[in-house]
Amino acid sequence: MRAMDSPHFLPAPVSPSRVAGVFALCAAAFALDLYAWWPGQVSFDAAYAWWQAQGGASTTIVPPAFVLALKACGALGGGPGLLLAFHSALFWTGCGAAALALRWRFAHAAAVVLVLALAPVAWLLRGHVWTDVGLFSSLVFATGMLALAASSRRSLPLAAALPALLYAAALCHNALLAVLPFLAWWTWLAGRRLRPSMSPRQAVLPALAIVLATVGMVRSLDGLVDRRIPLWPSLAQYDLAAVSVARGRMLLPEFMIGPGLEVAELAAAFRDWSNLPMLHGTRHGMRAPFDAFRPEEFAVLRAAWIGAVLHEPAAWLGHRWRLTRNLVGTHGADWPVELVFAPGWARYGDEPRPPGNGTALHRWLLQAAGALRATPALAAWPYLLAGLAVLPVALRRRREPRGRLALLLLASAWLYGLTLALLAPSAELRYLGWPCVASLFAFAAAWIPVNAAAVPPGPAGAA
């Protein structure tokens, strides 16, 4: 068997010139990101997180890890722009590491960097100070580090991957499923350092222990906030409103709606692409889902939600399907622009806005985003379709490092994406940032051939 076809190949050391060339490409892409986007696009929820980081009362509505990261940026004398730079550095370091680990030719590495730099969804999202951007940037970094660790005996990339995975797991409330395949791979690679004969099956229990420790870490971060606010009432309210509209009878508890609110009025304000229009678009009003609820109100709302799902499954599934279709599909021209990108720097409280990016490139990018937001260029489905298209290729090459890496990326992307079908409160493009980026990366990993000249014959590469 050729060295590059072996599932346990140990490639020859990469030449310093190749390392320098690949990372020069990535450094140029990093500089382009900062030039185009600094100090970053900040939506209302990111501005709320920055307000918390500056001393405002903290809650669990925004993941505490994101607020802590912004606090660190403030302690370093900067603002959210530092977090933009950190996420971009993670992203491009991971890209460069993966290119070296997979032994791509320089031309192939340059092509992948160019695609990832200029692909509309990936480039537009990277310009935002968002938890979703931190998630996919951390996972791209972990991808590169784990690929390096798998292709060599070096432990430093393995050690570097773990903090990135823990950061990713803490950044989004539903991030654990995206991180799960990476934690399993990390555990197996770490176990093989201690016992080379360890099989993937023998790594299951240690992997479960790592996952449980990660869950404990995330929950401990929640304990640091001033007020813990459950997020499920927002989802319950949206689902109950959808089923109420579908069935023509009000299923929302009375304490969740304004006095006199009827189904017809709710239906006129309800939208399948976001829960916000119904909260602000009725004359009689609806209760804010993150309000302070009494324990008995929580119990009534939970029972009504579960009852609607169990007794009206067709209406509930229809609602979740329409939202998922809007999330994955091309956005409507009449939908709010915020479902695709933040057009500027939102402000929460009295925090001052920093000077914006005044470059011509930045202005052109925002104009292009506005023109393309209702086209497939800024929709998730072409990216996800690329991932589906490469799945058969990845399965055929599952015994090769590139095939296994592609399968890992697709597993993470789809585990995370499927949770959104059940949990997403709106059709915001950023929610699918990681599945889009992972699909592009998996496509490149599965299709681009290994540079045979970089893999030596002989005992290290023999099967």
Secondary structure per residue as TSV (DSSP state, phi and psi in degrees):
chain	resnum	aa	ss	phi	psi
A	1	M	-	360.0	137.7
A	2	R	-	-66.1	152.2
A	3	A	G	-57.2	-43.0
A	4	M	G	-75.1	-10.1
A	5	D	G	-91.3	-12.0
A	6	S	S	-74.1	137.9
A	7	P	T	-71.4	-10.9
A	8	H	T	-122.9	31.4
A	9	F	-	-67.6	149.5
A	10	L	-	-120.3	97.1
A	11	P	-	-63.1	161.3
A	12	A	-	-68.2	157.1
A	13	P	-	-57.6	140.7
A	14	V	-	-77.6	139.6
A	15	S	-	-66.7	146.4
A	16	P	H	-57.0	-34.3
A	17	S	H	-66.7	-36.2
A	18	R	H	-68.5	-43.2
A	19	V	H	-59.2	-46.3
A	20	A	H	-63.7	-38.8
A	21	G	H	-66.3	-45.1
A	22	V	H	-64.7	-44.7
A	23	F	H	-77.3	-21.0
A	24	A	H	-65.9	-39.8
A	25	L	H	-59.6	-48.0
A	26	C	H	-67.6	-35.6
A	27	A	H	-65.0	-37.3
A	28	A	H	-65.3	-40.8
A	29	A	H	-65.4	-38.6
A	30	F	H	-62.0	-45.2
A	31	A	H	-63.2	-37.4
A	32	L	H	-65.1	-39.9
A	33	D	H	-57.4	-48.6
A	34	L	H	-67.0	-40.0
A	35	Y	H	-63.1	-40.4
A	36	A	H	-77.5	-30.3
A	37	W	H	-122.8	-21.0
A	38	W	T	-54.0	134.8
A	39	P	T	-92.0	14.1
A	40	G	-	105.7	156.9
A	41	Q	B	-90.8	130.6
A	42	V	B	-125.1	116.5
A	43	S	-	-85.1	179.6
A	44	F	H	-61.4	-43.0
A	45	D	H	-69.4	-34.0
A	46	A	H	-68.9	-37.4
A	47	A	H	-65.0	-36.7
A	48	Y	H	-63.8	-40.4
A	49	A	H	-65.0	-40.4
A	50	W	H	-65.7	-37.6
A	51	W	H	-60.9	-42.5
A	52	Q	H	-62.2	-42.8
A	53	A	H	-63.1	-26.1
A	54	Q	T	-87.2	5.6
A	55	G	T	118.0	1.5
A	56	G	-	-71.0	160.8
A	57	A	-	-60.6	127.0
A	58	S	-	-92.6	147.5
A	59	T	B	-136.9	176.6
A	60	T	S	-94.7	7.6
A	61	I	S	-61.7	-46.3
A	62	V	S	-96.2	131.8
A	63	P	-	-53.7	130.5
A	64	P	H	-57.5	-29.6
A	65	A	H	-61.6	-35.8
A	66	F	H	-66.9	-41.7
A	67	V	H	-65.1	-41.1
A	68	L	H	-63.4	-39.2
A	69	A	H	-63.2	-40.0
A	70	L	H	-68.6	-34.6
A	71	K	H	-61.9	-40.8
A	72	A	H	-62.7	-38.9
A	73	C	H	-63.1	-41.2
A	74	G	H	-64.6	-39.2
A	75	A	H	-65.5	-27.9
A	76	L	T	-83.3	3.2
A	77	G	T	87.5	13.1
A	78	G	-	-119.4	-172.0
A	79	G	-	-121.3	-159.0
A	80	P	H	-57.5	-21.6
A	81	G	H	-59.4	-31.9
A	82	L	H	-64.0	-35.8
A	83	L	H	-70.3	-36.8
A	84	L	H	-56.0	-46.7
A	85	A	H	-65.4	-39.9
A	86	F	H	-63.2	-45.6
A	87	H	H	-64.8	-40.3
A	88	S	H	-64.4	-39.7
A	89	A	H	-63.4	-41.8
A	90	L	H	-59.5	-45.7
A	91	F	H	-60.1	-51.5
A	92	W	H	-76.8	-28.6
A	93	T	H	-64.9	-41.9
A	94	G	H	-63.3	-39.5
A	95	C	H	-62.4	-45.3
A	96	G	H	-64.8	-42.1
A	97	A	H	-63.5	-40.6
A	98	A	H	-65.1	-40.8
A	99	A	H	-61.3	-40.3
A	100	L	H	-70.5	-42.1
A	101	A	H	-64.8	-37.3
A	102	L	T	-84.5	-0.9
A	103	R	T	58.6	45.2
A	104	W	-	-74.8	145.9
A	105	R	-	-63.7	156.3
A	106	F	H	-59.0	-39.2
A	107	A	H	-63.7	-39.4
A	108	H	H	-67.7	-42.6
A	109	A	H	-61.5	-40.9
A	110	A	H	-63.6	-39.3
A	111	A	H	-64.9	-42.4
A	112	V	H	-65.4	-44.5
A	113	V	H	-59.4	-42.0
A	114	L	H	-63.1	-43.9
A	115	V	H	-64.8	-46.4
A	116	L	H	-67.4	-31.3
A	117	A	H	-71.9	-36.7
A	118	L	H	-109.6	-8.7
A	119	A	-	-56.2	125.6
A	120	P	H	-53.6	-46.9
A	121	V	H	-65.6	-47.0
A	122	A	H	-63.4	-43.7
A	123	W	H	-71.2	-41.6
A	124	L	H	-63.7	-44.6
A	125	L	H	-67.0	-37.2
A	126	R	H	-62.7	-16.9
A	127	G	T	-81.0	2.4
A	128	H	B	-109.8	147.6
A	129	V	-	-91.6	85.8
A	130	W	-	-132.9	151.0
A	131	T	H	-61.1	-37.7
A	132	D	H	-63.5	-35.4
A	133	V	H	-70.5	-41.0
A	134	G	H	-60.5	-37.4
A	135	L	H	-62.3	-54.2
A	136	F	H	-73.1	-27.4
A	137	S	H	-67.4	-42.9
A	138	S	H	-64.4	-39.1
A	139	L	H	-73.2	-33.0
A	140	V	H	-65.3	-42.2
A	141	F	H	-59.9	-46.3
A	142	A	H	-63.2	-36.7
A	143	T	H	-58.1	-49.2
A	144	G	H	-64.0	-43.2
A	145	M	H	-66.1	-43.0
A	146	L	H	-69.0	-34.9
A	147	A	H	-64.1	-40.3
A	148	L	H	-64.1	-42.9
A	149	A	H	-64.4	-35.5
A	150	A	H	-72.8	-25.4
A	151	S	T	-99.7	8.6
A	152	S	S	-154.4	176.4
A	153	R	S	-96.3	8.9
A	154	R	-	-74.2	138.3
A	155	S	S	-97.0	-17.2
A	156	L	H	-60.8	-45.5
A	157	P	H	-60.8	-35.9
A	158	L	H	-64.8	-42.2
A	159	A	H	-66.7	-35.7
A	160	A	H	-71.4	-27.7
A	161	A	H	-69.8	-35.0
A	162	L	H	-64.1	-48.4
A	163	P	H	-58.8	-36.1
A	164	A	H	-64.7	-39.0
A	165	L	H	-68.4	-39.8
A	166	L	H	-66.4	-39.7
A	167	Y	H	-62.3	-44.9
A	168	A	H	-61.1	-42.4
A	169	A	H	-63.8	-30.6
A	170	A	H	-89.8	-9.2
A	171	L	H	-81.0	-30.7
A	172	C	S	-127.9	147.0
A	173	H	T	-65.3	-24.9
A	174	N	T	-114.6	25.1
A	175	A	T	-78.5	-15.6
A	176	L	H	-60.0	-38.8
A	177	L	H	-66.9	-31.3
A	178	A	H	-68.8	-35.2
A	179	V	H	-82.8	-23.8
A	180	L	H	-52.3	-51.2
A	181	P	H	-60.9	-33.8
A	182	F	H	-69.7	-40.1
A	183	L	H	-63.9	-37.9
A	184	A	H	-63.9	-44.2
A	185	W	H	-65.5	-41.6
A	186	W	H	-60.3	-44.3
A	187	T	H	-62.4	-42.0
A	188	W	H	-65.3	-44.1
A	189	L	H	-64.7	-40.9
A	190	A	H	-65.7	-40.1
A	191	G	H	-63.8	-36.7
A	192	R	H	-69.9	-21.4
A	193	R	H	-67.2	-34.6
A	194	L	H	-87.4	-37.4
A	195	R	-	-139.4	98.5
A	196	P	T	-57.1	-23.8
A	197	S	T	-85.2	2.0
A	198	M	-	-61.8	133.5
A	199	S	-	-96.7	161.4
A	200	P	T	-56.0	-35.6
A	201	R	G	-64.7	-37.7
A	202	Q	G	-71.4	-14.3
A	203	A	G	-89.5	-1.0
A	204	V	H	-63.5	-50.3
A	205	L	H	-64.7	-45.5
A	206	P	H	-60.0	-36.3
A	207	A	H	-64.3	-41.2
A	208	L	H	-62.0	-38.3
A	209	A	H	-64.4	-40.9
A	210	I	H	-63.8	-41.2
A	211	V	H	-63.9	-45.4
A	212	L	H	-62.7	-38.8
A	213	A	H	-64.6	-37.0
A	214	T	H	-65.6	-43.9
A	215	V	H	-60.1	-42.7
A	216	G	H	-62.0	-39.0
A	217	M	H	-63.2	-44.2
A	218	V	H	-63.7	-42.5
A	219	R	H	-66.8	-33.9
A	220	S	H	-67.4	-33.5
A	221	L	H	-64.9	-36.9
A	222	D	H	-61.2	-28.5
A	223	G	T	-74.4	-8.0
A	224	L	T	-85.5	-11.9
A	225	V	S	-82.7	163.8
A	226	D	S	-73.2	-32.8
A	227	R	B	-146.1	121.5
A	228	R	-	-87.2	123.6
A	229	I	-	-121.1	117.2
A	230	P	-	-66.9	145.4
A	231	L	S	-93.8	-19.0
A	232	W	H	-63.7	-28.2
A	233	P	H	-58.3	-31.9
A	234	S	H	-64.4	-44.3
A	235	L	H	-67.2	-41.9
A	236	A	H	-61.3	-43.3
A	237	Q	H	-62.2	-43.6
A	238	Y	H	-65.5	-46.0
A	239	D	H	-63.9	-42.9
A	240	L	H	-65.4	-37.6
A	241	A	H	-64.4	-41.7
A	242	A	H	-63.0	-44.8
A	243	V	H	-68.2	-36.3
A	244	S	H	-60.9	-45.7
A	245	V	H	-64.2	-41.4
A	246	A	H	-66.6	-35.9
A	247	R	H	-99.6	-6.6
A	248	G	T	73.4	21.0
A	249	R	S	-143.5	143.1
A	250	M	-	-75.5	118.8
A	251	L	-	-105.1	-10.4
A	252	L	S	-71.8	135.8
A	253	P	-	-59.0	153.2
A	254	E	G	-59.1	-33.1
A	255	F	G	-75.8	-3.8
A	256	M	G	-97.7	-6.7
A	257	I	B	-130.0	157.0
A	258	G	-	-72.7	150.9
A	259	P	T	-57.3	127.4
A	260	G	T	92.4	-1.4
A	261	L	-	-70.7	122.4
A	262	E	-	-106.5	166.0
A	263	V	H	-61.8	-38.4
A	264	A	H	-62.2	-40.3
A	265	E	H	-68.3	-40.0
A	266	L	H	-63.1	-42.4
A	267	A	H	-62.4	-35.5
A	268	A	H	-67.6	-28.8
A	269	A	H	-95.4	-15.0
A	270	F	-	-74.7	140.7
A	271	R	B	-133.2	145.0
A	272	D	T	-81.7	-2.0
A	273	W	T	-108.5	-4.8
A	274	S	B	-169.9	151.8
A	275	N	S	-86.3	-10.0
A	276	L	H	-68.1	-41.1
A	277	P	H	-57.0	-37.0
A	278	M	H	-72.3	-26.5
A	279	L	H	-73.4	-28.0
A	280	H	H	-116.0	-5.0
A	281	G	S	-104.8	3.8
A	282	T	-	-101.3	151.5
A	283	R	S	-73.1	-34.7
A	284	H	S	-89.9	-13.5
A	285	G	-	84.9	162.4
A	286	M	B	-135.3	153.9
A	287	R	-	-74.1	140.6
A	288	A	-	-64.8	130.8
A	289	P	T	-68.9	-16.1
A	290	F	T	-104.5	22.1
A	291	D	S	-69.5	170.3
A	292	A	-	-81.6	110.9
A	293	F	-	-100.0	147.1
A	294	R	-	-78.3	155.1
A	295	P	H	-54.9	-39.2
A	296	E	H	-68.3	-30.7
A	297	E	H	-69.8	-40.6
A	298	F	H	-56.1	-44.3
A	299	A	H	-64.4	-42.5
A	300	V	H	-66.4	-44.0
A	301	L	H	-63.7	-43.0
A	302	R	H	-63.1	-43.1
A	303	A	H	-65.1	-40.1
A	304	A	H	-65.2	-39.4
A	305	W	H	-65.6	-50.7
A	306	I	H	-62.7	-39.9
A	307	G	H	-62.7	-39.9
A	308	A	H	-65.3	-40.7
A	309	V	H	-65.5	-40.7
A	310	L	H	-77.5	-37.6
A	311	H	H	-94.5	-19.0
A	312	E	-	-129.2	56.7
A	313	P	H	-63.2	-34.3
A	314	A	H	-65.3	-44.2
A	315	A	H	-66.0	-41.0
A	316	W	H	-67.0	-46.6
A	317	L	H	-64.0	-36.8
A	318	G	H	-61.8	-41.2
A	319	H	H	-63.7	-47.8
A	320	R	H	-65.8	-33.8
A	321	W	H	-67.1	-42.8
A	322	R	H	-64.7	-40.2
A	323	L	H	-65.6	-42.5
A	324	T	H	-63.3	-41.4
A	325	R	H	-62.2	-40.4
A	326	N	H	-69.0	-34.0
A	327	L	H	-67.5	-43.5
A	328	V	H	-82.9	-33.1
A	329	G	S	-82.7	-176.0
A	330	T	-	-71.1	131.8
A	331	H	-	-75.2	150.8
A	332	G	-	-75.7	145.9
A	333	A	T	-65.7	-24.2
A	334	D	T	-92.2	2.3
A	335	W	S	-80.7	157.3
A	336	P	-	-61.1	141.7
A	337	V	G	-62.2	-27.6
A	338	E	G	-64.7	-15.5
A	339	L	G	-70.3	-16.6
A	340	V	T	-111.4	-45.7
A	341	F	-	-157.1	160.8
A	342	A	-	-87.4	120.0
A	343	P	-	-73.6	-8.0
A	344	G	S	-166.4	-143.2
A	345	W	B	-117.8	103.5
A	346	A	-	-71.5	158.0
A	347	R	-	-126.9	138.3
A	348	Y	-	-120.7	128.4
A	349	G	T	70.3	-142.4
A	350	D	T	-102.4	11.6
A	351	E	-	-64.6	127.6
A	352	P	-	-72.5	149.1
A	353	R	-	-81.8	137.9
A	354	P	-	-77.8	166.6
A	355	P	-	-59.4	134.5
A	356	G	-	-77.4	176.4
A	357	N	-	-78.6	115.4
A	358	G	-	-99.2	13.0
A	359	T	-	-75.1	154.3
A	360	A	H	-64.8	-34.6
A	361	L	H	-62.3	-42.7
A	362	H	H	-62.9	-45.2
A	363	R	H	-61.9	-41.3
A	364	W	H	-64.8	-39.8
A	365	L	H	-63.1	-43.1
A	366	L	H	-67.1	-38.4
A	367	Q	H	-64.0	-42.0
A	368	A	H	-65.7	-40.6
A	369	A	H	-62.3	-40.9
A	370	G	H	-63.6	-37.6
A	371	A	H	-74.7	-29.7
A	372	L	H	-99.3	-4.6
A	373	R	T	-63.9	-22.9
A	374	A	T	-106.3	27.4
A	375	T	S	-123.4	165.9
A	376	P	G	-59.9	-20.8
A	377	A	G	-60.4	-32.2
A	378	L	G	-116.4	42.6
A	379	A	S	-122.4	154.9
A	380	A	S	-79.0	-25.6
A	381	W	H	-61.9	-36.6
A	382	P	H	-63.2	-35.4
A	383	Y	H	-70.0	-44.7
A	384	L	H	-66.1	-35.2
A	385	L	H	-64.3	-37.7
A	386	A	H	-62.4	-39.2
A	387	G	H	-64.8	-42.0
A	388	L	H	-64.9	-38.3
A	389	A	H	-65.3	-32.6
A	390	V	H	-88.1	-7.4
A	391	L	H	-57.3	-46.3
A	392	P	H	-60.4	-36.8
A	393	V	H	-65.4	-44.4
A	394	A	H	-62.7	-38.3
A	395	L	H	-66.2	-39.7
A	396	R	H	-66.0	-28.5
A	397	R	T	-105.8	25.3
A	398	R	T	-67.0	-16.8
A	399	R	T	-87.3	-5.5
A	400	E	S	-99.9	151.0
A	401	P	H	-56.1	-39.2
A	402	R	H	-67.5	-36.7
A	403	G	H	-68.1	-41.0
A	404	R	H	-66.5	-38.4
A	405	L	H	-65.1	-41.7
A	406	A	H	-61.9	-42.1
A	407	L	H	-65.3	-38.8
A	408	L	H	-61.4	-45.8
A	409	L	H	-62.5	-43.5
A	410	L	H	-68.0	-38.2
A	411	A	H	-61.7	-45.8
A	412	S	H	-62.6	-44.4
A	413	A	H	-61.8	-44.0
A	414	W	H	-80.0	-31.5
A	415	L	H	-61.6	-43.5
A	416	Y	H	-69.6	-44.2
A	417	G	H	-63.1	-37.4
A	418	L	H	-67.2	-30.0
A	419	T	H	-65.0	-31.0
A	420	L	H	-67.3	-29.2
A	421	A	H	-60.8	-28.4
A	422	L	H	-101.3	-23.4
A	423	L	H	-116.7	-14.6
A	424	A	-	-65.9	134.4
A	425	P	S	-90.9	-9.0
A	426	S	B	-160.8	172.3
A	427	A	-	-96.6	46.0
A	428	E	-	-75.7	130.4
A	429	L	G	-59.2	-34.4
A	430	R	G	-61.3	-26.5
A	431	Y	G	-59.3	-31.0
A	432	L	G	-99.6	19.7
A	433	G	H	-58.6	-48.8
A	434	W	H	-66.0	-48.0
A	435	P	H	-56.8	-36.6
A	436	C	H	-66.7	-49.0
A	437	V	H	-65.3	-42.9
A	438	A	H	-63.4	-37.0
A	439	S	H	-65.7	-42.4
A	440	L	H	-61.6	-44.5
A	441	F	H	-66.2	-41.4
A	442	A	H	-63.8	-39.2
A	443	F	H	-60.4	-45.3
A	444	A	H	-66.7	-43.5
A	445	A	H	-62.8	-41.1
A	446	A	H	-75.0	-33.1
A	447	W	H	-91.9	-37.0
A	448	I	S	-71.6	126.4
A	449	P	-	-72.6	153.2
A	450	V	-	-72.8	140.6
A	451	N	-	-73.7	103.6
A	452	A	G	-59.2	-30.5
A	453	A	G	-66.5	-19.3
A	454	A	G	-91.7	-4.7
A	455	V	S	-113.7	115.7
A	456	P	-	-79.2	147.5
A	457	P	-	-75.8	171.8
A	458	G	S	114.0	-169.2
A	459	P	G	-58.8	-38.9
A	460	A	G	-66.2	-29.3
A	461	G	G	-103.9	0.1
A	462	A	-	-72.3	147.4
A	463	A	-	-79.1	360.0
